[in-house]
């Protein structure tokens, strides 16, 4: 069994409540979210419709709206919820340990 490699993203308080931050690592872009319940979630950082950075989009409850064409995703599951987005986002494990947000990617 392979051990999970956790990557440090930021301090938890750096993500606003119901907010998102962009995180670039090893040539990839991620979006890291803080839910209304203060949980953290991580998805690919680019919209599956036209590869626009999601971190500049609008977060509402448990959804992110793409800033370009208003496609919507549930960031907890990656599910595409509104056209033109029709391909789900990939999601990654995320956690908070001692006030630090980490993802496994």
Backbone as ProteinMPNN parsed JSONL, in Angstrom:
{"seq_chain_A": "XXXXXXXXXXXXXXXXXXXXXXXXXXXXXXXXXXXXXXXXXXXXXXXXXXXXXXXXXXXXXXXXXXXXXXXXXXXXXXXXXXXXXXXXXXXXXXXXXXXXXXXXX", "coords_chain_A": {"N_chain_A": [[0.836, -1.185, 0.0], [0.527, 2.229, -0.809], [1.817, 5.091, 0.781], [0.07, 8.057, 1.708], [0.824, 11.193, 0.354], [0.943, 14.274, 1.733], [0.36, 17.667, 0.95], [1.224, 20.88, 1.88], [-0.927, 23.651, 1.886], [-1.926, 26.221, 2.872], [-2.506, 28.405, 5.718], [-5.382, 27.715, 7.68], [-7.024, 29.916, 8.345], [-6.513, 31.63, 6.267], [-8.243, 31.119, 4.237], [-11.245, 32.428, 3.453], [-14.426, 32.242, 5.177], [-16.775, 30.248, 3.451], [-15.241, 30.483, 1.152], [-12.625, 30.407, -1.405], [-9.381, 29.388, -2.457], [-6.721, 29.655, -4.769], [-4.338, 27.208, -5.61], [-1.221, 26.354, -6.679], [0.79, 23.701, -7.732], [3.504, 21.681, -8.596], [3.157, 22.031, -11.377], [0.411, 21.926, -11.642], [-2.948, 23.124, -11.094], [-5.024, 23.848, -8.371], [-8.161, 24.169, -6.631], [-9.052, 25.224, -3.484], [-11.364, 24.918, -0.969], [-13.371, 26.426, 1.616], [-15.928, 25.379, 3.524], [-19.332, 26.316, 4.577], [-19.55, 25.016, 6.992], [-17.036, 25.023, 7.985], [-15.322, 23.072, 6.936], [-12.775, 21.66, 4.792], [-12.222, 21.384, 1.274], [-11.059, 20.067, -1.851], [-10.535, 20.591, -5.304], [-9.809, 20.059, -8.833], [-8.348, 22.963, -10.252], [-9.203, 24.221, -12.533], [-11.899, 25.017, -14.669], [-13.889, 22.527, -16.202], [-15.057, 23.071, -18.584], [-13.877, 25.264, -20.134], [-11.296, 25.558, -19.155], [-10.855, 27.681, -17.294], [-9.679, 29.517, -14.48], [-11.002, 28.53, -11.47], [-10.874, 29.687, -8.945], [-11.373, 32.382, -9.004], [-14.021, 32.537, -9.166], [-17.497, 32.637, -8.041], [-18.387, 31.604, -4.843], [-20.979, 29.803, -3.416], [-22.692, 28.628, -0.762], [-22.231, 25.285, -1.076], [-21.186, 25.308, -3.586], [-19.371, 26.243, -6.553], [-19.201, 28.812, -8.889], [-18.263, 29.115, -12.18], [-16.264, 31.778, -13.373], [-16.347, 32.557, -16.058], [-18.366, 31.384, -17.91], [-20.422, 30.78, -16.216], [-20.923, 28.144, -15.418], [-21.647, 25.632, -12.967], [-20.385, 23.902, -10.125], [-20.528, 21.341, -7.628], [-18.458, 21.59, -5.049], [-17.819, 19.72, -3.144], [-18.151, 17.191, -4.183], [-17.383, 17.417, -6.798], [-19.216, 17.353, -8.808], [-20.676, 18.418, -11.832], [-23.082, 20.883, -12.069], [-24.505, 22.793, -13.484], [-25.016, 23.779, -16.807], [-22.721, 25.583, -18.928], [-20.991, 23.619, -18.06], [-20.336, 20.226, -18.058], [-18.787, 18.106, -17.493], [-17.518, 16.475, -14.72], [-15.543, 17.809, -11.983], [-12.34, 16.74, -10.86], [-11.745, 15.531, -7.595], [-9.92, 15.881, -4.486], [-8.461, 14.501, -1.503], [-8.651, 16.49, 1.453], [-7.539, 18.249, 4.353], [-7.382, 19.668, 7.692], [-4.766, 20.271, 9.804], [-3.502, 21.084, 12.841], [-4.164, 23.777, 12.309], [-3.319, 24.1, 9.706], [-3.902, 23.812, 6.258], [-4.027, 20.974, 4.232], [-3.531, 19.013, 1.262], [-4.021, 15.965, -0.54], [-2.56, 15.108, -3.332]], "CA_chain_A": [[0.0, 0.0, 0.0], [1.295, 3.458, -0.928], [1.503, 6.114, 1.784], [-0.449, 9.311, 1.164], [1.697, 12.355, 0.47], [0.166, 15.482, 1.987], [1.012, 18.89, 0.498], [0.746, 22.054, 2.613], [-1.517, 24.674, 1.023], [-1.951, 27.525, 3.535], [-3.14, 28.384, 7.039], [-6.838, 27.62, 7.553], [-7.657, 31.242, 8.398], [-6.277, 32.339, 5.006], [-9.4, 30.882, 3.378], [-12.413, 33.063, 4.061], [-15.602, 31.375, 5.258], [-17.419, 30.098, 2.149], [-14.303, 31.033, 0.19], [-11.78, 29.519, -2.199], [-8.056, 29.884, -2.817], [-5.999, 28.945, -5.819], [-3.091, 26.613, -5.158], [-0.462, 25.766, -7.777], [1.828, 22.798, -7.241], [4.03, 20.701, -9.551], [2.581, 22.247, -12.702], [-1.039, 21.753, -11.623], [-3.709, 24.138, -10.369], [-6.091, 23.314, -7.533], [-9.017, 25.108, -5.912], [-9.249, 24.713, -2.126], [-12.568, 25.578, -0.485], [-13.793, 26.351, 3.023], [-17.389, 25.293, 3.507], [-20.012, 27.026, 5.672], [-19.344, 24.241, 8.211], [-15.586, 25.101, 8.247], [-14.597, 21.926, 6.4], [-12.024, 22.008, 3.583], [-12.387, 20.515, 0.119], [-10.133, 20.405, -2.929], [-10.853, 20.11, -6.65], [-8.979, 20.66, -9.871], [-8.553, 24.399, -10.213], [-9.661, 24.749, -13.822], [-13.219, 24.583, -15.115], [-13.824, 21.48, -17.227], [-15.641, 23.566, -19.833], [-12.893, 25.998, -20.928], [-10.027, 25.692, -18.423], [-10.762, 28.964, -16.6], [-9.383, 29.338, -13.059], [-12.218, 28.592, -10.654], [-10.677, 30.438, -7.702], [-11.91, 33.739, -9.144], [-15.465, 32.408, -9.286], [-18.356, 32.927, -6.896], [-18.724, 30.458, -4.001], [-22.294, 29.939, -2.78], [-22.945, 27.398, -0.012], [-21.289, 24.218, -1.418], [-20.993, 25.346, -5.03], [-18.521, 27.26, -7.165], [-19.659, 29.207, -10.214], [-17.153, 29.522, -13.043], [-16.39, 33.201, -13.684], [-16.451, 32.865, -17.491], [-19.648, 31.051, -18.519], [-21.384, 30.515, -15.135], [-21.132, 26.735, -15.08], [-21.616, 25.458, -11.514], [-19.946, 22.608, -9.619], [-20.544, 21.077, -6.194], [-17.036, 21.378, -4.765], [-17.644, 18.565, -2.256], [-18.147, 15.966, -4.992], [-16.896, 17.722, -8.136], [-20.294, 17.19, -9.773], [-21.127, 19.541, -12.653], [-24.483, 21.095, -11.707], [-25.196, 23.689, -14.429], [-24.37, 23.97, -18.102], [-22.192, 24.661, -19.923], [-20.145, 22.574, -17.469], [-21.006, 18.926, -18.075], [-17.805, 17.125, -17.03], [-17.235, 16.694, -13.307], [-14.189, 18.119, -11.537], [-11.68, 15.739, -10.015], [-11.596, 15.986, -6.214], [-8.759, 15.36, -3.774], [-8.601, 14.594, -0.046], [-8.165, 17.724, 2.082], [-7.683, 18.206, 5.811], [-6.75, 20.717, 8.483], [-3.99, 19.715, 10.909], [-2.856, 22.172, 13.592], [-4.426, 25.057, 11.663], [-2.732, 24.134, 8.365], [-4.656, 23.088, 5.25], [-3.209, 20.092, 3.404], [-4.243, 18.203, 0.29], [-3.317, 14.795, -1.068], [-2.742, 15.199, -4.778]], "C_chain_A": [[0.876, 1.242, 0.0], [0.853, 4.46, 0.134], [1.015, 7.383, 1.082], [0.559, 10.422, 1.399], [0.819, 13.593, 0.608], [0.996, 16.703, 1.622], [0.397, 20.059, 1.258], [0.279, 23.123, 1.631], [-1.39, 26.059, 1.656], [-2.446, 27.329, 4.961], [-4.658, 28.399, 6.817], [-7.487, 28.998, 7.5], [-7.409, 32.073, 7.141], [-7.387, 32.109, 3.985], [-10.616, 31.463, 4.077], [-13.551, 32.058, 4.186], [-16.38, 31.415, 3.942], [-16.552, 30.713, 1.053], [-13.499, 29.955, -0.509], [-10.432, 30.188, -2.41], [-7.499, 29.02, -3.942], [-4.695, 28.427, -5.232], [-2.433, 25.923, -6.345], [0.665, 24.925, -7.206], [2.205, 21.817, -8.351], [3.347, 20.801, -10.919], [1.074, 22.061, -12.788], [-1.685, 22.853, -10.792], [-4.868, 23.472, -9.643], [-6.928, 24.476, -7.005], [-9.308, 24.471, -4.554], [-10.33, 25.571, -1.465], [-12.734, 25.415, 1.016], [-15.309, 26.429, 3.037], [-18.01, 26.129, 4.627], [-19.835, 26.322, 7.021], [-17.875, 24.201, 8.635], [-14.844, 23.804, 7.928], [-13.821, 22.403, 5.172], [-12.205, 20.928, 2.527], [-11.434, 20.984, -0.968], [-10.602, 19.787, -4.24], [-9.753, 20.576, -7.599], [-9.32, 22.138, -9.919], [-9.072, 25.02, -11.482], [-11.013, 24.168, -14.183], [-13.059, 23.549, -16.23], [-14.414, 21.927, -18.557], [-14.607, 24.276, -20.692], [-11.629, 26.339, -20.16], [-9.8, 27.075, -17.818], [-10.497, 28.683, -15.126], [-10.65, 29.542, -12.23], [-12.071, 29.482, -9.426], [-11.129, 31.891, -7.804], [-13.429, 33.722, -9.3], [-16.188, 32.69, -7.982], [-18.672, 31.628, -6.155], [-20.044, 30.751, -3.304], [-22.607, 28.613, -2.102], [-21.87, 26.365, -0.353], [-21.006, 24.163, -2.915], [-20.046, 26.468, -5.435], [-19.065, 27.53, -8.561], [-18.464, 29.689, -11.01], [-17.334, 30.981, -13.453], [-16.592, 33.51, -15.173], [-17.835, 32.604, -18.069], [-20.704, 30.604, -17.508], [-21.76, 29.049, -14.961], [-20.955, 26.585, -13.573], [-21.217, 24.022, -11.175], [-20.199, 22.532, -8.121], [-19.1, 20.745, -5.823], [-16.787, 20.215, -3.811], [-17.476, 17.277, -3.05], [-17.521, 16.162, -6.363], [-17.977, 17.69, -9.195], [-20.631, 18.484, -10.495], [-22.632, 19.677, -12.452], [-25.241, 21.981, -12.698], [-24.355, 23.841, -15.677], [-23.771, 25.373, -18.172], [-21.257, 23.584, -19.352], [-20.92, 21.261, -17.469], [-20.059, 17.791, -17.679], [-17.449, 17.463, -15.587], [-15.784, 17.074, -13.071], [-13.622, 16.927, -10.771], [-11.538, 16.34, -8.619], [-10.419, 15.276, -5.561], [-9.023, 15.436, -2.273], [-7.992, 15.901, 0.474], [-8.421, 17.624, 3.579], [-7.035, 19.438, 6.428], [-6.065, 20.037, 9.662], [-3.237, 20.866, 11.57], [-2.984, 23.518, 12.879], [-3.871, 25.192, 10.266], [-3.566, 23.264, 7.431], [-3.683, 22.272, 4.416], [-4.095, 19.343, 2.43], [-3.376, 17.006, -0.095], [-3.575, 14.781, -2.572], [-1.635, 14.491, -5.519]], "O_chain_A": [[1.865, 1.303, 0.731], [-0.342, 4.652, 0.358], [1.491, 7.732, 0.002], [1.084, 10.576, 2.502], [0.045, 13.92, -0.292], [2.184, 16.774, 1.938], [-0.825, 20.211, 1.277], [0.98, 23.462, 0.678], [-0.816, 26.967, 1.055], [-2.77, 26.211, 5.362], [-5.148, 29.024, 5.876], [-8.396, 29.227, 6.702], [-8.035, 33.118, 6.965], [-7.466, 32.819, 2.982], [-10.972, 31.032, 5.173], [-13.639, 31.122, 3.391], [-16.616, 32.488, 3.387], [-17.055, 31.376, 0.145], [-13.661, 28.762, -0.251], [-10.35, 31.41, -2.528], [-7.778, 27.825, -4.038], [-4.032, 29.115, -4.456], [-3.013, 25.019, -6.946], [1.399, 25.361, -6.32], [1.337, 21.2, -8.968], [3.006, 19.79, -11.533], [0.515, 22.039, -13.884], [-1.059, 23.435, -9.907], [-5.593, 22.653, -10.207], [-6.464, 25.615, -6.94], [-9.753, 23.326, -4.479], [-10.22, 26.796, -1.413], [-12.308, 24.424, 1.609], [-15.897, 27.423, 2.613], [-17.304, 26.596, 5.521], [-19.955, 26.953, 8.071], [-17.504, 23.444, 9.531], [-13.85, 23.479, 8.577], [-14.161, 23.427, 4.579], [-12.323, 19.741, 2.828], [-11.046, 22.152, -1.006], [-11.01, 18.626, -4.29], [-8.888, 21.372, -7.233], [-10.459, 22.523, -9.655], [-9.355, 26.217, -11.518], [-11.247, 22.97, -14.023], [-12.194, 23.686, -17.094], [-14.28, 21.223, -19.558], [-14.458, 23.939, -21.867], [-10.956, 27.318, -20.485], [-8.679, 27.582, -17.829], [-11.028, 27.719, -14.575], [-11.283, 30.596, -12.288], [-13.073, 29.984, -8.917], [-11.256, 32.565, -6.782], [-14.049, 34.76, -9.534], [-15.565, 32.948, -6.953], [-19.162, 30.669, -6.752], [-20.215, 31.801, -2.684], [-22.77, 27.592, -2.771], [-20.714, 26.537, 0.034], [-20.636, 23.119, -3.45], [-19.935, 27.492, -4.761], [-19.354, 26.605, -9.319], [-17.732, 30.574, -10.566], [-18.431, 31.384, -13.838], [-16.974, 34.63, -15.513], [-18.429, 33.505, -18.662], [-21.762, 30.106, -17.895], [-22.818, 28.748, -14.407], [-20.192, 27.335, -12.965], [-21.637, 23.067, -11.827], [-20.099, 23.539, -7.42], [-18.579, 19.713, -6.247], [-15.649, 19.766, -3.682], [-16.745, 16.377, -2.637], [-17.165, 15.188, -7.026], [-17.703, 17.968, -10.363], [-20.846, 19.519, -9.864], [-23.377, 18.715, -12.638], [-26.47, 21.936, -12.757], [-23.137, 24.009, -15.609], [-24.286, 26.279, -17.517], [-20.783, 22.727, -20.097], [-22.031, 21.19, -16.943], [-20.486, 16.644, -17.546], [-17.119, 18.607, -15.274], [-14.902, 16.714, -13.851], [-14.361, 16.196, -10.11], [-11.244, 17.527, -8.48], [-9.978, 14.219, -6.013], [-9.73, 16.334, -1.815], [-6.954, 16.353, -0.009], [-9.387, 17.0, 4.019], [-6.258, 20.147, 5.789], [-6.704, 19.314, 10.427], [-2.43, 21.539, 10.929], [-2.037, 24.303, 12.846], [-3.933, 26.273, 9.681], [-3.898, 22.126, 7.761], [-2.661, 22.777, 3.951], [-5.259, 19.066, 2.719], [-2.151, 17.046, 0.017], [-4.681, 14.476, -3.02], [-1.632, 14.469, -6.75]]}, "name": "protein", "num_of_chains": 1, "seq": "XXXXXXXXXXXXXXXXXXXXXXXXXXXXXXXXXXXXXXXXXXXXXXXXXXXXXXXXXXXXXXXXXXXXXXXXXXXXXXXXXXXXXXXXXXXXXXXXXXXXXXXXX"}
